[in-house]
Amino acid sequence: MFASAIRSTAARAGRSARLLQPTSLISARAPLAARSVLATPTAALTRSFNLSSIQRGQGSTDADLSAKLAQEIAYEKENNESYDSTYVPQGETEPEFLIAFKKQGVWKIEDKPGSDEIALTREFGNEHIRVLFSIGDIDTTDPNDLEADIDPESTEEDGQVPSFPVRCAITISKSNKGALTIDAQAQDGDFTIENISFYKDAKLATELTAEADWARRGLYIGPQFETLDEEVQTHFESYLIERGIDSNLALFIPNFGEYKEQKEYCSWLENVKEFVDV
């Protein structure tokens, strides 16, 4: 459930290759070609230049971009339909892994459309627990680009390629008693703990504001977890497992992150196309 060292991320597979693998969630677009900044040649404007000649959606490149976006949207819809037919039970709108997670009734999922972050929250006795992670950690690299970097010995016995790690900020707070914050990574059903901090002010530990972030910068963040006495490490791991921060959660986080990233990407494509077409 907990890894003793940070795992290598060299053997991560892209979304397209994970489409029909049981341990994966959803296939997505093949990664776009290397993104470059489009530089517009600089030219001096003269009084004779007619600024009204280019109006809404009338640029010479708009139609080509819109057509390419439409092609990408169609590709993603096809992938989504293939995924739904495999992993979404008949009569349901969500994949089986998500339905099963919700039925457990342990964690509440706080997921706002358009947001980069997801929060999982629960109450445990007099404690409020929050696990925060971002879809920015989701790896969408083309697996063909990584094929040469994959260590055959790093694959699992069933032939599956190790999943990507997702960074998590875990907070356990008690009213008027402060909070613990745990920096960790979830990967392949394990949590790798990096460090554990303590804040006397729970509000300072949990607030997601620029002011709170600035106030935290000068505080002692605690030792590296791997430098602690081994028995202390073991007891901390048991402490977290008892609170539901276990292998099941470590499997769910990358899965849900990939699922949400795909939804956000499809929404982004449609929004951008609509903007270009206006």
N, C-alpha and C positions, 0 to 999 in steps of 0.2 A: 504494500500500500504506500510505503514511503521509500524513496530512493535515497541512497547514501551519498550520491554525487550527482551533479548536473549532467543530464544525458546529452549526447551529441545530437545535433539537428541535421547532420549531413544527409541522412537517409529519409528525408521527408518527401512524400509523394504529392503531386499536384492534384487539383480537384477533378480534372477530367478522368484521370486514371482511377479515382476512388469511387466512381459512380455506382458500380454494381458490386462493390466489395461489402460483405456483411458488416464489417467493423467501421465502415465509413458512413457518411450521411448523404451526400449529394454531389453530383458532378456539376461542375460549373464550366464556364468558358475556359477554353485553352488560353493561357496567359497572352495578353496582348504583346505585340512586339515591343522591344525596348522603347520606353516612352521618352520622347525627346521634346525639348521646348521648341515650339514653333516660333521662329524669329521672322518678324515682318520687316522687309527691307525698308530702311528709312529714306524718305524722300521729302523734299521741301514742298510745302503746299503753296500754291499760287492763288491769286484772287480768282482766276478763271476756273478753279476746281469746283465742281458742282457737288456740294455736300448732300444734296437731296437725291442724287442719282442712285445711291445705295440705301434701300429702305429695308423694312423688316423682312428677314428671311430671304433677301434678294442677292446675297453674296454669291459669287461664282462657284464657291466650294461647298455651299450649304447643301445642295441636292446630293452631292457625293457623300458627304458626311452623314446626312440623314438616311440615305440608302444603306450605308454600312452599319449604322446603328440599328436599323430595322432588321438587317440580316443577323446581327448579333442577338437581338431580342428573340427572333424566331428560333435561333440555335438554343438559347437558354430555355425557352418554353418547351422545346422538344426534349431537352435533358430533364427538365422538371417533370414532364409527363412520364418519362421512363422511370425516374426515381419514384414517383407517386405510385406507379403500377407495381413496384417491387416492395416498397417499404411503408406505404400508407394503407392501413386496413380499409376494406370496403366500407363505405358509409362514413368514414372519418376524414378530417381535413388536416390532421397532423400525423407525423411519422410515429411508428410504434414505440420507438425509444422514448419519445417525449410524452406520449400518453402514459406509458408505464411509470416514468419519473413523477408525473403529476399525481398519479394514483397512490403513490407512496405517502403523499401528504406531509412530507417532512419539510421541504423547501418551497418557498414562494419565489416565483420567477418575476423579476422586475425588468421588463424589456419594452422600451419605447421605440416605436418605428422611427427610423432615421438616426437613432442614437448609436454611437460606437461602442458603448459599454453596456454590460449586463450585470445585474446584481441578483444574487441568490440570498434570501434572508430567512431566518427562523428564530424562534425563541427556545431557549433551553434553560429551564429553571428561572433564575433571576438574570440570565444573560441574553443579550441580543447579539446574534451572530450574522455577519454579512460577508459574503464572498463576492468580490468584484473582479471582473475580467473584461478584456476588450477583444473585439473581432479584428483589431489591428494586428494581432499576433497570428491570425490565420494564414497559413502558407498556401499560396496559389501558384507556386512555381511549376513550370512544365516538367513533368517527371522525366522527359527525354533529356532535359538539360542536366538532371541530377544523376542519371543512370550511371555515369562513370564514377560518381562519388560514393555510391552505395556500397557499403561493406557487406559482403555476403553473410558474414558471421553475425551481423547486427539484425538480420531478419529473424522473425519468430519461427518456431518449429512448423507452424501451419503455412509458412511462406508469405505472411503478411509483412509489409514494410512498416517499421516503427512510425507512429504518428508524430505530429509536430507538438512541441511544448507550448503551453499557454500560461502566461504569467498571471498569478492571482494575488490579490491583496485581501487577506482574511482578517477581519476585525471581530474580536470578542469583547463586548463592553458590558459593564455593570453600572446601573444608575448611581451616580455620585461616588463611584469607586474606581473610575479610570477604565482603561482598555488595553488589551494586548492587540498588536498588529503583527501578522505573520506574512512575510514575503515568501512566496512559493511558486513552483511551476507544476502544472498538471500534465502528465504524459504517460500513455500506455498503462493507465490504471494506477499510477503512482504519483504521490506528491513529493517533490523535492523541496525541502525547507531551506531557505537561504539565511534568514535571520528573524528573530522575534524581538519586537520593541514593546516597551511599556510606556503608557502615557497616563499621568495622574488625572488629566482632563480628558474624559471620553469624547467630548465635543471636538477637541482638537484632533483626536485620532480619526474621527469619522467624517468631518466636514470636507466637502469637495470644492473648496473655494481657493482663490489665489492667496488670500490672506492667511488661511490655515496652512496652506502649503509652504508659504514663506516662514511662518512661525515654527514649522516642524524642521526646517532645514538646519537650524543650529542646535538641535537636540541630539543626544546620544541615541543611536538606533539599536543598540544591543550588539552582542558578539555574533560572529558568523556561526551559524548553527553547527556546522561540522567541527568546530573547535570546542564545543561543550563536551563535558564528560559523557561517555557513551550511555551510561545509565540515565543521565538527565535527558539525553536525546530520546531514548526509548520511552521514558515516562511522558515526555511531551507528545510523542507520536500517539501513545495510548489516549492521552488527554484529548487530542483532536479527533481521533477515531470515534470516541464515545459521543462526540458532538456531531457526528455525521460527516466529518471531513475525512472520507475514507476512499477506498478503491472505486466504489460505485460513482462517487462524485467526481473523482479524477478521470473516469471514463466519460461521464456525461458532459463535462465542461468543454473539451475539444469538439465533441459531437454537436452540441448545441451552438457553439461558436461558428462552426462551419455551416450549419443549417441557417443561422441568422445572416451570416456574411453573404450567402447565396441570395437570400431574399432582398437584402439591402442592395446588392449589385444589380439585380433585375430592376428594382425600383429606380436606381440611379440611371440605368440605361434609358428607361422610359421617360424620366424627368428631363434628361439631357436632350433626348430626341424631340420632346415636346417643345423645349426651349428653342432649339435650332429651327424648328418648323414654323414658329410664330412669326 
